[in-house]
C-alpha cells in the first residue's frame, strides 16, 4: 500500500513538474518571440507589464476609466499588452484623428471576439465583418434602404406611438404618487421601437417573441461587456474556464429559433398579401426579404445575413438609446435649472396643448444641446475598437499589423484642452461657442457615434428616438428622487455600453392637469 501511495504521489509530482516546465518553455518562447518582433519597433510608451497577462490587471471593472488614468501618466497615445494582444490607446482628439481619418483604411477592421463569433453568424454578420466587398455592400444597403431617410420616415408612427404609450403610463404613475424604475421603462420603450421597426412586434405580455428578444439583447449586452479570458490569453482560446461558451450557444439557439419562427410567419403573411393584393406597411425584415429575393441585387443575402443584421439592430439600438436618455434625465434631475430652461424653450416653440413631435426638434436648439452634452459626458459606447490590417506609423511610433486600437471616447469628451470645465454638465457650451459641433464624427473631440466608414450607421435613428422622448418627459413632468430631498448618484457601472451603477428610480410629477394632445 505504501509503495502504491508513493507511486501515485510521484506521478502527481511528475505531472506538476511537467506542466510547470511546459509553461516556462512557453513563456520563454513568448518573450523571445515578442523581443524579436519588437526589437526594431518603436512603440508608444507603456507601463510595466506582467508576463502572460500583460496589462490586463490594470483595466479594473471599468476599462475606459482605468485607461484614462494611464493616459494622464503616459500621454495621449500609449501601448499596452492585453494578454496575447498588442494594443494602442488613443485618448485625445488629435491622436483619434490620426487613426480614424488620416490612417482610416489601416484601421478599418474590427478584432474578432468569442461573443461576436457565436452571436453574429460568423461571416454573415455586418457589424463585426472585416472591411470587404460584403461589408461595403451592407453599409450602402443600410444607409440607403434599411436605415435611410425614407424608411425612417415611414416608421415614424411606430416611434411616436411608443412615446405616447410611455407618457400615458407616466401620467398614471404621477397620479398615484409612485416611484418608477426609468432605466427599465426606457429600455422597454427602445426595445419596443426596435422590435416594431424590425419585425412588427411589441414587447408585451401577450407577445412572446418581443419579450424574448428583449431578454436575449440584455444577455448579449451583458456578455459583450464581460472580460472573456479566451479573447486575450492565447492558450485559453479553445478553453471555457468561465463557462461563457455554454451561455453563448444557448443564446444563439434561442435567438435563431425565435427568428426562424418570425421569418416563417412573415413569409406566410407576404404570400397572403400577394394572393389578396393587399398592401401592408413594411418593416426592416420585409425590406431585407425583398432584397434577398431580388435576382438583380448586387449580392445575394442569405437567411443568416438577415438574422445577423436584425441582431445588429437590436444590440446596437436598444440599450444604447435607453442609456443615453437615462443619463440625460439623471443630469436634469440634479440640475433643475437646466430642465426648466429646456422646458421654457419647448413651451415657446410647441406650447402646452400638444405633445412635442420629432418635427419640432430642429426648432429646439437647447434640447439638442442637452443631448449633445449628455453624449459628451456619457457616450453610450465609451470606446471605439478597431484592428490594424497593415503596419503604419502614427506620431512617429510604429504600429504593427494586427494591433488592436482602443479610442477612448469617454476620455476625449473630458479633455480639458478642448472643453472648459469638462466635468460640468453645461449644454450652453453648444449654444455659445460650439453651435456648429455635430455628433456624427466630423469633430474629433466629440465622437459618441464613432467616425468614418465604420461610424455607427444608426446615428440618425438613435437621435430620432432619444431627442423626442427626452423632450416629452421634460415638457410634461418634474422629476424627484427620495421624495425630492436627494440627488441622483452618477456612478458608472461596468458593461459594454455605459450603464449606471444603479438603476434610475424616480417619481414623475405632472406639471399639466392632463396629457397634451398627441
LOBA-596345 format. One record per residue (C-alpha): residue number from 1; z negated, y negated, x. Coordinates in steps of 0.2 Angstrom, whole numbers, plus 2048, in hexadecimal, padded with zeros to 3 digits. Example, Ala and Ser with C-alpha at 12.3 -4.5 7.8 and 13.67 -1.06 7.14 Angstrom:
BEGIN
+-----+-----+-------+------+
| num |  up | north | east |
+-----+-----+-------+------+
|   1 | 7D9 |   816 |  83E |
|   2 | 7DC |   805 |  844 |
+-----+-----+-------+------+
END
This chain:
BEGIN
+-----+-----+-------+------+
| num |  up | north | east |
+-----+-----+-------+------+
|   1 | 800 |   800 |  800 |
|   2 | 7FC |   7F4 |  80E |
|   3 | 80C |   7F8 |  817 |
|   4 | 816 |   7F4 |  807 |
|   5 | 80C |   7E4 |  804 |
|   6 | 810 |   7DF |  816 |
|   7 | 822 |   7E3 |  813 |
|   8 | 824 |   7D8 |  804 |
|   9 | 81B |   7CA |  80C |
|  10 | 827 |   7CB |  81B |
|  11 | 836 |   7CB |  810 |
|  12 | 82F |   7BB |  807 |
|  13 | 82C |   7B3 |  817 |
|  14 | 83D |   7B8 |  81E |
|  15 | 845 |   7B1 |  80E |
|  16 | 83C |   7A0 |  80F |
|  17 | 840 |   79F |  822 |
|  18 | 852 |   7A3 |  81E |
|  19 | 853 |   796 |  810 |
|  20 | 84B |   789 |  81B |
|  21 | 857 |   78D |  829 |
|  22 | 866 |   78B |  81E |
|  23 | 85F |   77B |  817 |
|  24 | 85D |   774 |  829 |
|  25 | 86E |   779 |  82E |
|  26 | 875 |   771 |  81E |
|  27 | 86C |   761 |  821 |
|  28 | 871 |   761 |  834 |
|  29 | 883 |   763 |  82F |
|  30 | 882 |   756 |  821 |
|  31 | 87B |   749 |  82D |
|  32 | 888 |   74E |  83A |
|  33 | 896 |   74C |  82E |
|  34 | 88F |   73B |  828 |
|  35 | 88E |   735 |  83A |
|  36 | 8A0 |   73A |  83D |
|  37 | 8A6 |   732 |  82E |
|  38 | 89C |   722 |  830 |
|  39 | 89B |   71F |  843 |
|  40 | 8AA |   714 |  843 |
|  41 | 8A7 |   70D |  831 |
|  42 | 89F |   6FC |  82F |
|  43 | 895 |   6FE |  81F |
|  44 | 88C |   6F1 |  815 |
|  45 | 879 |   6F0 |  81A |
|  46 | 86E |   6FD |  813 |
|  47 | 85B |   701 |  812 |
|  48 | 854 |   711 |  81A |
|  49 | 859 |   721 |  812 |
|  50 | 851 |   732 |  810 |
|  51 | 85B |   742 |  815 |
|  52 | 863 |   74B |  807 |
|  53 | 85E |   73F |  7F9 |
|  54 | 863 |   72F |  802 |
|  55 | 85D |   720 |  7F8 |
|  56 | 85A |   728 |  7E7 |
|  57 | 847 |   726 |  7E9 |
|  58 | 84A |   713 |  7E9 |
|  59 | 853 |   712 |  7D8 |
|  60 | 843 |   715 |  7CD |
|  61 | 845 |   716 |  7BA |
|  62 | 84F |   706 |  7B8 |
|  63 | 85D |   707 |  7C6 |
|  64 | 864 |   6F5 |  7C3 |
|  65 | 853 |   6ED |  7C5 |
|  66 | 850 |   6F7 |  7D5 |
|  67 | 861 |   6F3 |  7DC |
|  68 | 85F |   6E1 |  7D9 |
|  69 | 84F |   6E1 |  7E3 |
|  70 | 858 |   6EA |  7F1 |
|  71 | 866 |   6DC |  7F1 |
|  72 | 859 |   6CF |  7F3 |
|  73 | 854 |   6D7 |  803 |
|  74 | 864 |   6DD |  80A |
|  75 | 871 |   6D1 |  802 |
|  76 | 87E |   6D1 |  7F4 |
|  77 | 888 |   6E0 |  7FB |
|  78 | 87E |   6EF |  801 |
|  79 | 882 |   701 |  804 |
|  80 | 876 |   710 |  7FE |
|  81 | 878 |   722 |  7FE |
|  82 | 874 |   72B |  7ED |
|  83 | 872 |   73D |  7F2 |
|  84 | 883 |   742 |  7F8 |
|  85 | 88C |   732 |  7F3 |
|  86 | 88F |   722 |  7FD |
|  87 | 88D |   713 |  7F1 |
|  88 | 88F |   701 |  7F3 |
|  89 | 886 |   6F4 |  7E8 |
|  90 | 88D |   6E3 |  7E3 |
|  91 | 880 |   6D7 |  7DD |
|  92 | 889 |   6C6 |  7DD |
|  93 | 898 |   6BF |  7D4 |
|  94 | 8A1 |   6BD |  7E4 |
|  95 | 89F |   6CF |  7EA |
|  96 | 8A3 |   6D5 |  7D8 |
|  97 | 8B3 |   6CB |  7D8 |
|  98 | 8B8 |   6D3 |  7E8 |
|  99 | 8B7 |   6E4 |  7E1 |
| 100 | 8BC |   6E1 |  7CF |
| 101 | 8CB |   6D5 |  7D2 |
| 102 | 8D0 |   6D4 |  7E4 |
| 103 | 8CF |   6E7 |  7E7 |
| 104 | 8D0 |   6EC |  7D5 |
| 105 | 8DD |   6FA |  7D8 |
| 106 | 8D2 |   702 |  7E5 |
| 107 | 8C3 |   703 |  7D9 |
| 108 | 8CC |   708 |  7C9 |
| 109 | 8C5 |   719 |  7C8 |
| 110 | 8B4 |   71F |  7C0 |
| 111 | 8AA |   72C |  7C9 |
| 112 | 8A8 |   73D |  7C1 |
| 113 | 897 |   742 |  7B9 |
| 114 | 890 |   751 |  7B1 |
| 115 | 88E |   748 |  7A0 |
| 116 | 8A0 |   742 |  7A1 |
| 117 | 8A7 |   753 |  7A5 |
| 118 | 89E |   75B |  797 |
| 119 | 89F |   74E |  789 |
| 120 | 8B0 |   746 |  78C |
| 121 | 8BC |   756 |  78B |
| 122 | 8C0 |   754 |  79E |
| 123 | 8D1 |   74D |  7A1 |
| 124 | 8D3 |   749 |  78E |
| 125 | 8C7 |   73B |  78F |
| 126 | 8CC |   728 |  790 |
| 127 | 8BC |   71F |  796 |
| 128 | 8B9 |   72A |  7A5 |
| 129 | 8CB |   72F |  7A9 |
| 130 | 8D2 |   72B |  7BA |
| 131 | 8DD |   71C |  7BC |
| 132 | 8EE |   725 |  7B7 |
| 133 | 8FD |   724 |  7AB |
| 134 | 8F2 |   72C |  79E |
| 135 | 8E4 |   71F |  7A0 |
| 136 | 8F1 |   711 |  7A0 |
| 137 | 8F9 |   718 |  790 |
| 138 | 8E8 |   71A |  787 |
| 139 | 8E3 |   708 |  78C |
| 140 | 8F3 |   701 |  785 |
| 141 | 8F1 |   70B |  775 |
| 142 | 8DF |   705 |  774 |
| 143 | 8E3 |   6F3 |  776 |
| 144 | 8F2 |   6F2 |  76B |
| 145 | 8EE |   6FF |  75D |
| 146 | 8DD |   707 |  75D |
| 147 | 8D2 |   6F8 |  760 |
| 148 | 8E0 |   6EA |  75F |
| 149 | 8DF |   6DB |  755 |
| 150 | 8E8 |   6E2 |  746 |
| 151 | 8DD |   6F1 |  744 |
| 152 | 8CD |   6E8 |  746 |
| 153 | 8D3 |   6DC |  739 |
| 154 | 8D7 |   6EA |  72D |
| 155 | 8C5 |   6F1 |  730 |
| 156 | 8BC |   6E1 |  72E |
| 157 | 8B6 |   6E6 |  71C |
| 158 | 8AD |   6F5 |  724 |
| 159 | 8A3 |   6E9 |  72F |
| 160 | 8A0 |   6DD |  722 |
| 161 | 899 |   6EA |  716 |
| 162 | 88D |   6F1 |  722 |
| 163 | 886 |   6E0 |  726 |
| 164 | 884 |   6DD |  714 |
| 165 | 87B |   6EE |  712 |
| 166 | 86F |   6EA |  71F |
| 167 | 86B |   6D9 |  719 |
| 168 | 867 |   6DF |  708 |
| 169 | 85B |   6EB |  70F |
| 170 | 853 |   6DD |  71A |
| 171 | 850 |   6D3 |  70A |
| 172 | 848 |   6E2 |  702 |
| 173 | 83C |   6E4 |  711 |
| 174 | 839 |   6D1 |  711 |
| 175 | 833 |   6D2 |  6FF |
| 176 | 827 |   6E0 |  703 |
| 177 | 820 |   6D7 |  712 |
| 178 | 823 |   6E6 |  71D |
| 179 | 828 |   6E8 |  72F |
| 180 | 838 |   6F1 |  734 |
| 181 | 83E |   6FA |  743 |
| 182 | 84E |   6EF |  747 |
| 183 | 853 |   6F9 |  756 |
| 184 | 855 |   708 |  74B |
| 185 | 85D |   6FE |  73D |
| 186 | 86A |   6F5 |  748 |
| 187 | 86E |   706 |  750 |
| 188 | 871 |   70D |  73F |
| 189 | 87C |   6FE |  73A |
| 190 | 887 |   6FF |  74A |
| 191 | 889 |   712 |  748 |
| 192 | 88E |   70F |  736 |
| 193 | 89B |   702 |  73B |
| 194 | 8A2 |   70E |  749 |
| 195 | 8A2 |   71D |  73D |
| 196 | 8AB |   714 |  72F |
| 197 | 8B8 |   70C |  73B |
| 198 | 8BB |   71D |  744 |
| 199 | 8BB |   72A |  737 |
| 200 | 8B6 |   722 |  726 |
| 201 | 8A4 |   729 |  726 |
| 202 | 893 |   720 |  722 |
| 203 | 883 |   725 |  72A |
| 204 | 879 |   729 |  71A |
| 205 | 86E |   738 |  715 |
| 206 | 87D |   73F |  70B |
| 207 | 889 |   73E |  71A |
| 208 | 885 |   74B |  726 |
| 209 | 893 |   748 |  732 |
| 210 | 88E |   735 |  735 |
| 211 | 87C |   739 |  737 |
| 212 | 880 |   747 |  743 |
| 213 | 88C |   73B |  74C |
| 214 | 87D |   72F |  74E |
| 215 | 871 |   73C |  755 |
| 216 | 87F |   742 |  761 |
| 217 | 882 |   730 |  768 |
| 218 | 870 |   72E |  76A |
| 219 | 86E |   73E |  774 |
| 220 | 87E |   73A |  77E |
| 221 | 878 |   729 |  783 |
| 222 | 867 |   730 |  788 |
| 223 | 86E |   73D |  793 |
| 224 | 87B |   730 |  79B |
| 225 | 86C |   726 |  7A0 |
| 226 | 862 |   734 |  7A8 |
| 227 | 862 |   738 |  7BA |
| 228 | 86C |   748 |  7BC |
| 229 | 868 |   750 |  7CD |
| 230 | 879 |   75A |  7CC |
| 231 | 883 |   749 |  7CD |
| 232 | 87B |   744 |  7DD |
| 233 | 875 |   752 |  7E8 |
| 234 | 884 |   75D |  7EE |
| 235 | 87C |   76E |  7EE |
| 236 | 875 |   76B |  7DC |
| 237 | 886 |   768 |  7D5 |
| 238 | 887 |   77A |  7CD |
| 239 | 875 |   77B |  7C9 |
| 240 | 86B |   776 |  7BA |
| 241 | 85A |   772 |  7C0 |
| 242 | 857 |   765 |  7B2 |
| 243 | 85E |   76F |  7A4 |
| 244 | 86B |   762 |  7A0 |
| 245 | 87A |   76E |  79F |
| 246 | 873 |   777 |  790 |
| 247 | 870 |   767 |  786 |
| 248 | 881 |   761 |  78B |
| 249 | 88A |   771 |  785 |
| 250 | 880 |   770 |  775 |
| 251 | 885 |   75E |  772 |
| 252 | 897 |   761 |  776 |
| 253 | 897 |   770 |  76A |
| 254 | 88F |   765 |  75C |
| 255 | 89B |   757 |  75E |
| 256 | 8AA |   762 |  75F |
| 257 | 8A5 |   76B |  74F |
| 258 | 8A2 |   75B |  746 |
| 259 | 8B3 |   754 |  74C |
| 260 | 8BD |   763 |  748 |
| 261 | 8B6 |   763 |  736 |
| 262 | 8BA |   751 |  734 |
| 263 | 8CB |   752 |  73B |
| 264 | 8CF |   761 |  730 |
| 265 | 8C9 |   757 |  721 |
| 266 | 8D3 |   748 |  726 |
| 267 | 8E3 |   752 |  728 |
| 268 | 8E0 |   759 |  716 |
| 269 | 8DE |   747 |  710 |
| 270 | 8EE |   741 |  719 |
| 271 | 8F8 |   750 |  712 |
| 272 | 8F1 |   74B |  700 |
| 273 | 8F6 |   739 |  703 |
| 274 | 908 |   73E |  708 |
| 275 | 909 |   74A |  6F9 |
| 276 | 903 |   73C |  6EC |
| 277 | 90B |   72D |  6F5 |
| 278 | 8FA |   725 |  6F6 |
| 279 | 8F7 |   718 |  703 |
| 280 | 8E5 |   719 |  70B |
| 281 | 8DD |   70C |  717 |
| 282 | 8DE |   714 |  729 |
| 283 | 8D0 |   716 |  734 |
| 284 | 8D1 |   71A |  747 |
| 285 | 8D3 |   72C |  745 |
| 286 | 8E2 |   72A |  739 |
| 287 | 8EA |   71F |  746 |
| 288 | 8E7 |   72B |  754 |
| 289 | 8EE |   73A |  749 |
| 290 | 8FD |   72F |  745 |
| 291 | 900 |   72C |  758 |
| 292 | 8FE |   73F |  75B |
| 293 | 90B |   744 |  74F |
| 294 | 917 |   737 |  755 |
| 295 | 925 |   740 |  75E |
| 296 | 92B |   730 |  766 |
| 297 | 91A |   72B |  76D |
| 298 | 919 |   728 |  780 |
| 299 | 90C |   736 |  782 |
| 300 | 907 |   744 |  777 |
| 301 | 8F5 |   743 |  772 |
| 302 | 8EB |   753 |  770 |
| 303 | 8DD |   757 |  764 |
| 304 | 8D1 |   755 |  774 |
| 305 | 8D8 |   744 |  778 |
| 306 | 8D4 |   73F |  766 |
| 307 | 8C3 |   746 |  766 |
| 308 | 8BF |   73E |  777 |
| 309 | 8C5 |   72D |  772 |
| 310 | 8BA |   72D |  762 |
| 311 | 8AC |   732 |  76D |
| 312 | 8AF |   724 |  778 |
| 313 | 8AF |   718 |  76A |
| 314 | 89E |   71F |  763 |
| 315 | 895 |   71E |  774 |
| 316 | 89D |   70E |  77A |
| 317 | 89B |   705 |  769 |
| 318 | 88B |   70A |  761 |
| 319 | 87C |   708 |  76C |
| 320 | 883 |   6FA |  776 |
| 321 | 886 |   6EE |  767 |
| 322 | 875 |   6F3 |  75F |
| 323 | 86C |   6EF |  770 |
| 324 | 874 |   6DE |  772 |
| 325 | 86F |   6D9 |  760 |
| 326 | 85D |   6DF |  763 |
| 327 | 85B |   6D6 |  773 |
| 328 | 862 |   6C6 |  76B |
| 329 | 856 |   6C7 |  75D |
| 330 | 847 |   6CA |  768 |
| 331 | 84C |   6BA |  772 |
| 332 | 84D |   6B0 |  762 |
| 333 | 83C |   6B6 |  75C |
| 334 | 834 |   6B1 |  76C |
| 335 | 83D |   6A0 |  76C |
| 336 | 83E |   69A |  759 |
| 337 | 845 |   689 |  75E |
| 338 | 855 |   692 |  764 |
| 339 | 856 |   69C |  753 |
| 340 | 853 |   68C |  749 |
| 341 | 861 |   683 |  753 |
| 342 | 86D |   691 |  750 |
| 343 | 868 |   692 |  73D |
| 344 | 86B |   67F |  73C |
| 345 | 87D |   681 |  743 |
| 346 | 880 |   690 |  736 |
| 347 | 87A |   685 |  727 |
| 348 | 885 |   677 |  72C |
| 349 | 895 |   681 |  72E |
| 350 | 892 |   68F |  721 |
| 351 | 884 |   688 |  715 |
| 352 | 876 |   692 |  70D |
| 353 | 880 |   698 |  6FE |
| 354 | 88B |   6A5 |  706 |
| 355 | 888 |   6B2 |  714 |
| 356 | 890 |   6AE |  725 |
| 357 | 8A0 |   6B7 |  729 |
| 358 | 8AA |   6BC |  738 |
| 359 | 8B6 |   6AE |  735 |
| 360 | 8A8 |   6A1 |  737 |
| 361 | 8A4 |   6A7 |  749 |
| 362 | 8B1 |   69C |  752 |
| 363 | 8A9 |   68D |  749 |
| 364 | 897 |   692 |  750 |
| 365 | 897 |   68E |  762 |
| 366 | 884 |   68E |  764 |
| 367 | 883 |   6A0 |  75C |
| 368 | 890 |   6A5 |  768 |
| 369 | 886 |   69E |  776 |
| 370 | 877 |   6A8 |  770 |
| 371 | 881 |   6B8 |  772 |
| 372 | 888 |   6B3 |  783 |
| 373 | 876 |   6AF |  789 |
| 374 | 870 |   6C0 |  782 |
| 375 | 87E |   6C9 |  78B |
| 376 | 87A |   6C0 |  79B |
| 377 | 868 |   6C4 |  79C |
| 378 | 869 |   6D5 |  793 |
| 379 | 87B |   6DD |  796 |
| 380 | 87C |   6ED |  78C |
| 381 | 883 |   6F6 |  79B |
| 382 | 87A |   6EF |  7AA |
| 383 | 885 |   6F7 |  7B7 |
| 384 | 897 |   6F9 |  7B9 |
| 385 | 89B |   70A |  7C2 |
| 386 | 8AB |   70D |  7CB |
| 387 | 8B2 |   718 |  7DA |
| 388 | 8BE |   713 |  7E8 |
| 389 | 8CE |   71D |  7E9 |
| 390 | 8D2 |   716 |  7FB |
| 391 | 8CA |   70F |  80A |
| 392 | 8C9 |   6FC |  80A |
| 393 | 8BF |   6ED |  811 |
| 394 | 8B4 |   6E2 |  807 |
| 395 | 8AC |   6D3 |  80F |
| 396 | 8AF |   6DA |  820 |
| 397 | 8A7 |   6EB |  81C |
| 398 | 8B0 |   6FC |  81B |
| 399 | 8B0 |   704 |  80A |
| 400 | 8B6 |   716 |  80C |
| 401 | 8BF |   71F |  7FF |
| 402 | 8B5 |   728 |  7F2 |
| 403 | 8A7 |   71B |  7F3 |
| 404 | 89E |   718 |  7E3 |
| 405 | 89D |   705 |  7DE |
| 406 | 88E |   6FF |  7D4 |
| 407 | 891 |   6ED |  7CE |
| 408 | 880 |   6E7 |  7C8 |
| 409 | 884 |   6DC |  7B9 |
| 410 | 872 |   6DA |  7B4 |
| 411 | 86E |   6D2 |  7C5 |
| 412 | 87E |   6C7 |  7C5 |
| 413 | 879 |   6C0 |  7B4 |
| 414 | 869 |   6BA |  7BD |
| 415 | 870 |   6B3 |  7CD |
| 416 | 868 |   6A3 |  7D0 |
| 417 | 877 |   69D |  7DA |
| 418 | 881 |   69D |  7CA |
| 419 | 874 |   69A |  7BC |
| 420 | 866 |   68D |  7BC |
| 421 | 855 |   694 |  7B7 |
| 422 | 85E |   6A5 |  7B5 |
| 423 | 84F |   6AE |  7AC |
| 424 | 84E |   6A1 |  79E |
| 425 | 857 |   6A5 |  78E |
| 426 | 861 |   695 |  78C |
| 427 | 871 |   696 |  781 |
| 428 | 873 |   683 |  784 |
| 429 | 87A |   688 |  795 |
| 430 | 88A |   68E |  78D |
| 431 | 88C |   67E |  783 |
| 432 | 888 |   671 |  791 |
| 433 | 891 |   677 |  7A1 |
| 434 | 897 |   689 |  79C |
| 435 | 8A1 |   685 |  78D |
| 436 | 8B0 |   68E |  794 |
| 437 | 8A7 |   69D |  79A |
| 438 | 8AD |   6AD |  792 |
| 439 | 8A6 |   6BF |  792 |
| 440 | 8B6 |   6C8 |  794 |
| 441 | 8B6 |   6CA |  7A7 |
| 442 | 8BF |   6BA |  7AD |
| 443 | 8AE |   6B2 |  7B3 |
| 444 | 8A6 |   6BD |  7C0 |
| 445 | 894 |   6B7 |  7BD |
| 446 | 895 |   6BD |  7AB |
| 447 | 89B |   6CF |  7AA |
| 448 | 893 |   6D7 |  79B |
| 449 | 8A3 |   6E0 |  797 |
| 450 | 8AA |   6E3 |  7A8 |
| 451 | 8BA |   6DC |  7AF |
| 452 | 8CC |   6E1 |  7B2 |
| 453 | 8D6 |   6F0 |  7AD |
| 454 | 8C6 |   6FA |  7AA |
| 455 | 8BD |   6ED |  7A1 |
| 456 | 8B6 |   6F2 |  790 |
| 457 | 8C4 |   6F4 |  783 |
| 458 | 8B8 |   6F2 |  775 |
| 459 | 8B2 |   6E0 |  779 |
| 460 | 8BA |   6D8 |  76A |
| 461 | 8B2 |   6E5 |  75F |
| 462 | 8A1 |   6E3 |  767 |
| 463 | 8A1 |   6D0 |  764 |
| 464 | 8A8 |   6D3 |  752 |
| 465 | 899 |   6DE |  74E |
| 466 | 88B |   6D4 |  758 |
| 467 | 88F |   6C2 |  754 |
| 468 | 890 |   6C3 |  740 |
| 469 | 881 |   6CF |  73F |
| 470 | 876 |   6C3 |  74A |
| 471 | 87C |   6B4 |  740 |
| 472 | 878 |   6BC |  72F |
| 473 | 866 |   6C0 |  735 |
| 474 | 864 |   6AF |  73C |
| 475 | 86B |   6A7 |  72C |
| 476 | 85F |   6B0 |  720 |
| 477 | 84F |   6B4 |  729 |
| 478 | 841 |   6AF |  734 |
| 479 | 83A |   6BD |  73E |
| 480 | 828 |   6C1 |  742 |
| 481 | 81F |   6CE |  74D |
| 482 | 80C |   6D2 |  74C |
| 483 | 80B |   6C8 |  73C |
| 484 | 812 |   6B9 |  745 |
| 485 | 805 |   6B8 |  752 |
| 486 | 80E |   6C1 |  760 |
| 487 | 81D |   6C1 |  76C |
| 488 | 82A |   6CE |  76F |
| 489 | 827 |   6D9 |  77E |
| 490 | 838 |   6D7 |  788 |
| 491 | 835 |   6E6 |  794 |
| 492 | 844 |   6F0 |  797 |
| 493 | 845 |   703 |  796 |
| 494 | 84F |   710 |  7A0 |
| 495 | 860 |   715 |  799 |
| 496 | 873 |   715 |  79B |
| 497 | 873 |   705 |  790 |
| 498 | 866 |   6F8 |  792 |
| 499 | 859 |   6FD |  785 |
| 500 | 848 |   6F5 |  781 |
| 501 | 839 |   6FE |  787 |
| 502 | 832 |   6FD |  775 |
| 503 | 83C |   6FC |  765 |
| 504 | 83C |   6EB |  75D |
| 505 | 831 |   6EC |  74E |
| 506 | 830 |   6DC |  744 |
| 507 | 82F |   6D4 |  733 |
| 508 | 83D |   6CB |  72B |
| 509 | 837 |   6BC |  721 |
| 510 | 845 |   6B6 |  715 |
| 511 | 848 |   6A3 |  715 |
| 512 | 853 |   6A4 |  706 |
| 513 | 84D |   6A9 |  6F4 |
| 514 | 85B |   6B5 |  6F3 |
| 515 | 869 |   6BC |  6FE |
| 516 | 878 |   6B0 |  700 |
| 517 | 889 |   6B5 |  6F7 |
| 518 | 891 |   6C2 |  702 |
+-----+-----+-------+------+
END
